Amino acid sequence: MQFQRWFSAAAAAGELAEAAALATSDPESGQPSLRMVLVKGWDHRGFRFFSNYGSRKARELAANPLAALTFYWPALGRQVRIEGAVARLPSSESDAYFASRPRGSQLAAAASQQSRPIASRADLTRRVGALEKRFRDSAVPRPEGWGGMALSPRRYEFWQQGEDRLHDRFLYLPEPGGGWLVERLQP
C-alpha cells in the first residue's frame, strides 16, 4: 500500500512519522477544529488514535463522525490527506494500548479531564500525585472515559512536492467491488 511505503520512508528519514493533524467540526456551527494527534497504527478498520472521550475532538466526533487526517513530512516534501468516518475502538483494544503506555502517561491521562478548564498547573500536578499514591502498588486502570478511535478512509490524497510548483498529486477513491480508483490531480 502506498501509505505504508511513504510512512516507512518518513520514519527512516527521521520524521515523527506518526504525527498527524486531525480536523473535526463543531456540530452546531460547522466551525472546523484542528489539532495534532499521534496515530498509533492502522489496519482494515482505519487509522487509530487515542483520547479522552470528553475532549473537544471526541465530543465533536460523537456529534459528527466525519473527520480528516493530514500527515506532513517536510524532509521528504510529502503529505497524505485522509478523509473518512470515525468510530470508537473496542474497550479491549483501548485497555491493551493504555497498559502499554509509560506509567507517567497513564497517570496523566487518568488525572486530566482533557479540554476542560483547570485553575492551575499545580491543581493538575496534585491530581497526578494523588493517583500516583493511590495506585502505588497496582496498575493504573484505564479511565472509563478514555480510549481509542479509528478513522476509516473513504478518500486518500498523496502529494509529492515538485520543483516550480509542479507537484504530483494522486487521489485514491474506493471502487465499488473493492480496491481503489487512482486519479492524477493537477497541482
C-alpha atoms as an extended CHARMM CRD file, in Angstrom:
* protein
*
       187  EXT
         1         1  MET       CA              0.0000000000        0.0000000000        0.0000000000  PROA      1               0.0000000000
         2         2  GLN       CA              1.2390000000        3.4800000000       -0.8800000000  PROA      2               0.0000000000
         3         3  PHE       CA              0.6680000000        4.8240000000        2.6280000000  PROA      3               0.0000000000
         4         4  GLN       CA              2.8530000000        2.1460000000        4.2130000000  PROA      4               0.0000000000
         5         5  ARG       CA              5.7010000000        2.8990000000        1.7950000000  PROA      5               0.0000000000
         6         6  TRP       CA              5.5620000000        6.6370000000        2.4830000000  PROA      6               0.0000000000
         7         7  PHE       CA              5.1790000000        6.1580000000        6.2460000000  PROA      7               0.0000000000
         8         8  SER       CA              8.2160000000        3.8570000000        6.3390000000  PROA      8               0.0000000000
         9         9  ALA       CA             10.2580000000        6.3370000000        4.2700000000  PROA      9               0.0000000000
        10        10  ALA       CA              9.2900000000        9.1700000000        6.6340000000  PROA      10              0.0000000000
        11        11  ALA       CA             10.2960000000        7.1510000000        9.6970000000  PROA      11              0.0000000000
        12        12  ALA       CA             13.6050000000        6.1970000000        8.0380000000  PROA      12              0.0000000000
        13        13  ALA       CA             14.2520000000        9.8940000000        7.2800000000  PROA      13              0.0000000000
        14        14  GLY       CA             13.9010000000       10.7180000000       10.9790000000  PROA      14              0.0000000000
        15        15  GLU       CA             10.4850000000       12.3580000000       10.7090000000  PROA      15              0.0000000000
        16        16  LEU       CA              7.9400000000       11.9720000000       13.5360000000  PROA      16              0.0000000000
        17        17  ALA       CA              6.0090000000        9.8300000000       11.0800000000  PROA      17              0.0000000000
        18        18  GLU       CA              3.0230000000        9.1120000000       13.3530000000  PROA      18              0.0000000000
        19        19  ALA       CA              2.1500000000       12.7890000000       13.9400000000  PROA      19              0.0000000000
        20        20  ALA       CA             -0.9270000000       13.9220000000       12.0060000000  PROA      20              0.0000000000
        21        21  ALA       CA             -3.2950000000       16.8580000000       12.0410000000  PROA      21              0.0000000000
        22        22  LEU       CA             -6.8720000000       15.7650000000       12.8240000000  PROA      22              0.0000000000
        23        23  ALA       CA             -9.7100000000       18.0120000000       11.6450000000  PROA      23              0.0000000000
        24        24  THR       CA            -13.1970000000       17.8080000000       13.1220000000  PROA      24              0.0000000000
        25        25  SER       CA            -16.0640000000       20.2850000000       13.1580000000  PROA      25              0.0000000000
        26        26  ASP       CA            -18.4030000000       21.7690000000       15.7220000000  PROA      26              0.0000000000
        27        27  PRO       CA            -21.8280000000       20.1720000000       15.2060000000  PROA      27              0.0000000000
        28        28  GLU       CA            -23.7920000000       23.3900000000       15.7620000000  PROA      28              0.0000000000
        29        29  SER       CA            -21.7660000000       25.9990000000       13.9030000000  PROA      29              0.0000000000
        30        30  GLY       CA            -19.8200000000       23.8160000000       11.4950000000  PROA      30              0.0000000000
        31        31  GLN       CA            -16.6630000000       25.6080000000       12.6660000000  PROA      31              0.0000000000
        32        32  PRO       CA            -13.6200000000       23.4440000000       11.8290000000  PROA      32              0.0000000000
        33        33  SER       CA            -11.2330000000       22.4670000000       14.5980000000  PROA      33              0.0000000000
        34        34  LEU       CA             -7.7050000000       21.1470000000       14.0620000000  PROA      34              0.0000000000
        35        35  ARG       CA             -5.1120000000       19.5730000000       16.3540000000  PROA      35              0.0000000000
        36        36  MET       CA             -2.1660000000       17.1970000000       16.1990000000  PROA      36              0.0000000000
        37        37  VAL       CA             -2.5880000000       13.5670000000       17.2440000000  PROA      37              0.0000000000
        38        38  LEU       CA             -0.2750000000       10.5760000000       17.2440000000  PROA      38              0.0000000000
        39        39  VAL       CA             -1.5960000000        7.8120000000       15.0180000000  PROA      39              0.0000000000
        40        40  LYS       CA             -0.7910000000        4.5610000000       16.7870000000  PROA      40              0.0000000000
        41        41  GLY       CA             -1.3030000000        2.2200000000       13.8720000000  PROA      41              0.0000000000
        42        42  TRP       CA             -3.6960000000        1.3240000000       11.1130000000  PROA      42              0.0000000000
        43        43  ASP       CA             -5.4390000000       -1.7400000000        9.8120000000  PROA      43              0.0000000000
        44        44  HSD       CA             -8.6180000000       -2.6710000000        7.9040000000  PROA      44              0.0000000000
        45        45  ARG       CA            -10.6900000000       -0.5570000000       10.3660000000  PROA      45              0.0000000000
        46        46  GLY       CA             -8.6610000000        2.5830000000        9.8320000000  PROA      46              0.0000000000
        47        47  PHE       CA             -6.1010000000        4.8670000000       11.4370000000  PROA      47              0.0000000000
        48        48  ARG       CA             -6.0580000000        4.5640000000       15.2410000000  PROA      48              0.0000000000
        49        49  PHE       CA             -5.5740000000        7.3460000000       17.7740000000  PROA      49              0.0000000000
        50        50  PHE       CA             -6.4480000000        7.6120000000       21.4690000000  PROA      50              0.0000000000
        51        51  SER       CA             -8.0200000000       10.3510000000       23.5590000000  PROA      51              0.0000000000
        52        52  ASN       CA            -10.2390000000       11.2990000000       26.4290000000  PROA      52              0.0000000000
        53        53  TYR       CA            -13.8360000000       10.8300000000       25.2570000000  PROA      53              0.0000000000
        54        54  GLY       CA            -14.7380000000       14.1320000000       26.9400000000  PROA      54              0.0000000000
        55        55  SER       CA            -12.2050000000       16.1060000000       24.8850000000  PROA      55              0.0000000000
        56        56  ARG       CA            -13.3440000000       18.6150000000       22.3070000000  PROA      56              0.0000000000
        57        57  LYS       CA            -12.3150000000       16.3360000000       19.4260000000  PROA      57              0.0000000000
        58        58  ALA       CA            -14.1780000000       13.3550000000       20.8820000000  PROA      58              0.0000000000
        59        59  ARG       CA            -17.3250000000       15.4050000000       21.5540000000  PROA      59              0.0000000000
        60        60  GLU       CA            -17.2280000000       16.7840000000       18.0130000000  PROA      60              0.0000000000
        61        61  LEU       CA            -16.7180000000       13.2960000000       16.5820000000  PROA      61              0.0000000000
        62        62  ALA       CA            -19.6090000000       11.9060000000       18.6370000000  PROA      62              0.0000000000
        63        63  ALA       CA            -21.9100000000       14.5110000000       17.0650000000  PROA      63              0.0000000000
        64        64  ASN       CA            -20.3830000000       14.3500000000       13.5680000000  PROA      64              0.0000000000
        65        65  PRO       CA            -18.2130000000       11.2790000000       12.9930000000  PROA      65              0.0000000000
        66        66  LEU       CA            -16.6550000000       12.6140000000        9.7770000000  PROA      66              0.0000000000
        67        67  ALA       CA            -13.0560000000       13.8220000000       10.0280000000  PROA      67              0.0000000000
        68        68  ALA       CA             -9.8190000000       14.3160000000        8.1250000000  PROA      68              0.0000000000
        69        69  LEU       CA             -6.1970000000       13.4660000000        8.9200000000  PROA      69              0.0000000000
        70        70  THR       CA             -3.1390000000       15.0130000000        7.3130000000  PROA      70              0.0000000000
        71        71  PHE       CA              0.3620000000       13.6110000000        7.6540000000  PROA      71              0.0000000000
        72        72  TYR       CA              3.1110000000       16.0300000000        6.5900000000  PROA      72              0.0000000000
        73        73  TRP       CA              6.7370000000       15.0060000000        6.2380000000  PROA      73              0.0000000000
        74        74  PRO       CA              8.6990000000       18.1390000000        5.2560000000  PROA      74              0.0000000000
        75        75  ALA       CA             12.0820000000       16.4140000000        4.8790000000  PROA      75              0.0000000000
        76        76  LEU       CA             10.5640000000       14.3360000000        2.0700000000  PROA      76              0.0000000000
        77        77  GLY       CA              8.2810000000       17.0560000000        0.6770000000  PROA      77              0.0000000000
        78        78  ARG       CA              5.2790000000       14.7750000000        1.1510000000  PROA      78              0.0000000000
        79        79  GLN       CA              1.8390000000       14.8890000000        2.6600000000  PROA      79              0.0000000000
        80        80  VAL       CA             -1.0380000000       12.4340000000        2.8100000000  PROA      80              0.0000000000
        81        81  ARG       CA             -4.6030000000       13.6010000000        3.3310000000  PROA      81              0.0000000000
        82        82  ILE       CA             -7.1700000000       11.0490000000        4.5130000000  PROA      82              0.0000000000
        83        83  GLU       CA            -10.9020000000       11.5930000000        4.9270000000  PROA      83              0.0000000000
        84        84  GLY       CA            -13.4630000000        9.2550000000        6.4410000000  PROA      84              0.0000000000
        85        85  ALA       CA            -15.7490000000        8.2970000000        9.2800000000  PROA      85              0.0000000000
        86        86  VAL       CA            -14.5140000000        7.7800000000       12.8330000000  PROA      86              0.0000000000
        87        87  ALA       CA            -15.7220000000        5.1110000000       15.2610000000  PROA      87              0.0000000000
        88        88  ARG       CA            -14.6260000000        4.0820000000       18.7390000000  PROA      88              0.0000000000
        89        89  LEU       CA            -12.4200000000        1.0490000000       19.1480000000  PROA      89              0.0000000000
        90        90  PRO       CA            -13.4420000000       -1.8690000000       21.3800000000  PROA      90              0.0000000000
        91        91  SER       CA            -12.6870000000       -1.4810000000       25.1000000000  PROA      91              0.0000000000
        92        92  SER       CA            -10.2890000000       -4.4270000000       24.9750000000  PROA      92              0.0000000000
        93        93  GLU       CA             -8.1060000000       -2.6190000000       22.4390000000  PROA      93              0.0000000000
        94        94  SER       CA             -8.1910000000        0.6020000000       24.4620000000  PROA      94              0.0000000000
        95        95  ASP       CA             -7.2410000000       -1.3860000000       27.5810000000  PROA      95              0.0000000000
        96        96  ALA       CA             -4.3050000000       -3.0170000000       25.8070000000  PROA      96              0.0000000000
        97        97  TYR       CA             -2.9590000000        0.2580000000       24.4370000000  PROA      97              0.0000000000
        98        98  PHE       CA             -3.4040000000        2.0570000000       27.7800000000  PROA      98              0.0000000000
        99        99  ALA       CA             -1.4840000000       -0.7270000000       29.5510000000  PROA      99              0.0000000000
       100       100  SER       CA              1.3890000000       -0.3280000000       27.0540000000  PROA      100             0.0000000000
       101       101  ARG       CA              1.8710000000        3.3660000000       27.8220000000  PROA      101             0.0000000000
       102       102  PRO       CA              4.5050000000        4.6140000000       30.2860000000  PROA      102             0.0000000000
       103       103  ARG       CA              3.1610000000        4.8430000000       33.8310000000  PROA      103             0.0000000000
       104       104  GLY       CA              3.5190000000        8.6480000000       33.8760000000  PROA      104             0.0000000000
       105       105  SER       CA              1.3610000000        8.9140000000       30.7520000000  PROA      105             0.0000000000
       106       106  GLN       CA             -1.2370000000        6.6160000000       32.3280000000  PROA      106             0.0000000000
       107       107  LEU       CA             -1.3740000000        8.7890000000       35.4480000000  PROA      107             0.0000000000
       108       108  ALA       CA             -1.6410000000       11.9850000000       33.4000000000  PROA      108             0.0000000000
       109       109  ALA       CA             -4.4790000000       10.5430000000       31.2980000000  PROA      109             0.0000000000
       110       110  ALA       CA             -6.3240000000        9.4300000000       34.4320000000  PROA      110             0.0000000000
       111       111  ALA       CA             -5.8560000000       12.8140000000       36.1300000000  PROA      111             0.0000000000
       112       112  SER       CA             -6.8120000000       15.0300000000       33.1940000000  PROA      112             0.0000000000
       113       113  GLN       CA            -10.2910000000       15.9840000000       32.1200000000  PROA      113             0.0000000000
       114       114  GLN       CA             -8.9310000000       16.8700000000       28.6940000000  PROA      114             0.0000000000
       115       115  SER       CA            -10.0670000000       20.1740000000       27.1770000000  PROA      115             0.0000000000
       116       116  ARG       CA            -11.8160000000       21.2720000000       30.4020000000  PROA      116             0.0000000000
       117       117  PRO       CA            -10.6830000000       24.3540000000       32.3290000000  PROA      117             0.0000000000
       118       118  ILE       CA             -8.4950000000       23.9480000000       35.4360000000  PROA      118             0.0000000000
       119       119  ALA       CA             -7.4390000000       26.6230000000       37.9110000000  PROA      119             0.0000000000
       120       120  SER       CA             -3.7050000000       25.9540000000       37.7560000000  PROA      120             0.0000000000
       121       121  ARG       CA             -0.9520000000       23.5670000000       36.7360000000  PROA      121             0.0000000000
       122       122  ALA       CA             -0.4660000000       22.8870000000       40.4640000000  PROA      122             0.0000000000
       123       123  ASP       CA             -4.0180000000       21.5170000000       40.6450000000  PROA      123             0.0000000000
       124       124  LEU       CA             -3.2610000000       19.0860000000       37.8300000000  PROA      124             0.0000000000
       125       125  THR       CA              0.0410000000       18.1020000000       39.4560000000  PROA      125             0.0000000000
       126       126  ARG       CA             -1.7980000000       17.4150000000       42.7280000000  PROA      126             0.0000000000
       127       127  ARG       CA             -4.2810000000       15.1700000000       40.9040000000  PROA      127             0.0000000000
       128       128  VAL       CA             -1.4380000000       13.1970000000       39.3520000000  PROA      128             0.0000000000
       129       129  GLY       CA              0.2780000000       12.9000000000       42.7670000000  PROA      129             0.0000000000
       130       130  ALA       CA             -2.9070000000       11.6370000000       44.4150000000  PROA      130             0.0000000000
       131       131  LEU       CA             -3.3430000000        8.9780000000       41.7330000000  PROA      131             0.0000000000
       132       132  GLU       CA              0.3300000000        8.0180000000       41.9850000000  PROA      132             0.0000000000
       133       133  LYS       CA             -0.1520000000        7.4360000000       45.7050000000  PROA      133             0.0000000000
       134       134  ARG       CA             -3.4610000000        5.5750000000       45.2260000000  PROA      134             0.0000000000
       135       135  PHE       CA             -2.0200000000        3.1900000000       42.6260000000  PROA      135             0.0000000000
       136       136  ARG       CA              1.4740000000        2.9300000000       44.1220000000  PROA      136             0.0000000000
       137       137  ASP       CA              1.3070000000       -0.8560000000       44.3720000000  PROA      137             0.0000000000
       138       138  SER       CA             -1.0030000000       -1.6140000000       41.4600000000  PROA      138             0.0000000000
       139       139  ALA       CA             -1.5610000000       -0.9650000000       37.7970000000  PROA      139             0.0000000000
       140       140  VAL       CA             -3.2640000000        2.2670000000       36.8030000000  PROA      140             0.0000000000
       141       141  PRO       CA             -6.6620000000        1.3110000000       35.3520000000  PROA      141             0.0000000000
       142       142  ARG       CA             -7.7300000000        2.8320000000       32.0550000000  PROA      142             0.0000000000
       143       143  PRO       CA            -10.1450000000        5.6730000000       32.7940000000  PROA      143             0.0000000000
       144       144  GLU       CA            -13.6860000000        4.8340000000       31.6970000000  PROA      144             0.0000000000
       145       145  GLY       CA            -13.8340000000        7.9610000000       29.5600000000  PROA      145             0.0000000000
       146       146  TRP       CA            -10.5920000000        7.3420000000       27.6880000000  PROA      146             0.0000000000
       147       147  GLY       CA             -9.9850000000        5.1470000000       24.6680000000  PROA      147             0.0000000000
       148       148  GLY       CA             -9.2910000000        4.6580000000       21.0320000000  PROA      148             0.0000000000
       149       149  MET       CA            -10.8930000000        5.7430000000       17.8070000000  PROA      149             0.0000000000
       150       150  ALA       CA            -10.2540000000        4.8060000000       14.2000000000  PROA      150             0.0000000000
       151       151  LEU       CA            -10.7300000000        6.9000000000       11.0800000000  PROA      151             0.0000000000
       152       152  SER       CA            -11.8500000000        4.6040000000        8.2640000000  PROA      152             0.0000000000
       153       153  PRO       CA            -10.5290000000        6.0110000000        4.9660000000  PROA      153             0.0000000000
       154       154  ARG       CA            -13.0160000000        6.9510000000        2.2630000000  PROA      154             0.0000000000
       155       155  ARG       CA            -10.5310000000        9.0810000000        0.3710000000  PROA      155             0.0000000000
       156       156  TYR       CA             -6.7510000000        9.4800000000        0.2380000000  PROA      156             0.0000000000
       157       157  GLU       CA             -4.6770000000       12.1430000000       -1.4530000000  PROA      157             0.0000000000
       158       158  PHE       CA             -0.9310000000       11.6770000000       -1.8330000000  PROA      158             0.0000000000
       159       159  TRP       CA              1.0260000000       14.8640000000       -2.5170000000  PROA      159             0.0000000000
       160       160  GLN       CA              4.6940000000       14.9560000000       -3.5130000000  PROA      160             0.0000000000
       161       161  GLN       CA              6.3580000000       18.3670000000       -3.6740000000  PROA      161             0.0000000000
       162       162  GLY       CA              7.6970000000       19.2050000000       -7.1040000000  PROA      162             0.0000000000
       163       163  GLU       CA             10.0370000000       21.8460000000       -8.4510000000  PROA      163             0.0000000000
       164       164  ASP       CA              8.4290000000       25.0480000000       -9.7610000000  PROA      164             0.0000000000
       165       165  ARG       CA              5.1670000000       24.0180000000       -8.0640000000  PROA      165             0.0000000000
       166       166  LEU       CA              4.7560000000       21.0300000000      -10.3970000000  PROA      166             0.0000000000
       167       167  HSD       CA              3.6640000000       18.7740000000       -7.5510000000  PROA      167             0.0000000000
       168       168  ASP       CA              2.4700000000       15.2140000000       -8.0490000000  PROA      168             0.0000000000
       169       169  ARG       CA             -0.9910000000       14.6060000000       -6.5960000000  PROA      169             0.0000000000
       170       170  PHE       CA             -2.8670000000       11.3090000000       -6.6370000000  PROA      170             0.0000000000
       171       171  LEU       CA             -6.4190000000       10.8360000000       -5.3940000000  PROA      171             0.0000000000
       172       172  TYR       CA             -7.4880000000        7.3610000000       -4.2310000000  PROA      172             0.0000000000
       173       173  LEU       CA            -11.2380000000        6.6580000000       -4.1280000000  PROA      173             0.0000000000
       174       174  PRO       CA            -12.8210000000        3.3160000000       -3.1820000000  PROA      174             0.0000000000
       175       175  GLU       CA            -14.0230000000        1.0770000000       -6.0120000000  PROA      175             0.0000000000
       176       176  PRO       CA            -17.4850000000       -0.4780000000       -5.5590000000  PROA      176             0.0000000000
       177       177  GLY       CA            -16.0850000000       -4.0280000000       -5.8130000000  PROA      177             0.0000000000
       178       178  GLY       CA            -13.0360000000       -3.3590000000       -3.6380000000  PROA      178             0.0000000000
       179       179  GLY       CA             -9.7140000000       -1.7430000000       -4.3150000000  PROA      179             0.0000000000
       180       180  TRP       CA             -9.0460000000        1.8760000000       -5.1460000000  PROA      180             0.0000000000
       181       181  LEU       CA             -9.5320000000        4.0640000000       -8.2070000000  PROA      181             0.0000000000
       182       182  VAL       CA             -6.4390000000        6.2700000000       -8.6290000000  PROA      182             0.0000000000
       183       183  GLU       CA             -6.6450000000        9.6390000000      -10.3910000000  PROA      183             0.0000000000
       184       184  ARG       CA             -3.8340000000       12.1280000000      -11.0120000000  PROA      184             0.0000000000
       185       185  LEU       CA             -4.7740000000       15.6520000000       -9.9330000000  PROA      185             0.0000000000
       186       186  GLN       CA             -3.3170000000       18.8780000000      -11.2310000000  PROA      186             0.0000000000
       187       187  PRO       CA             -1.0700000000       20.7130000000       -8.7580000000  PROA      187             0.0000000000
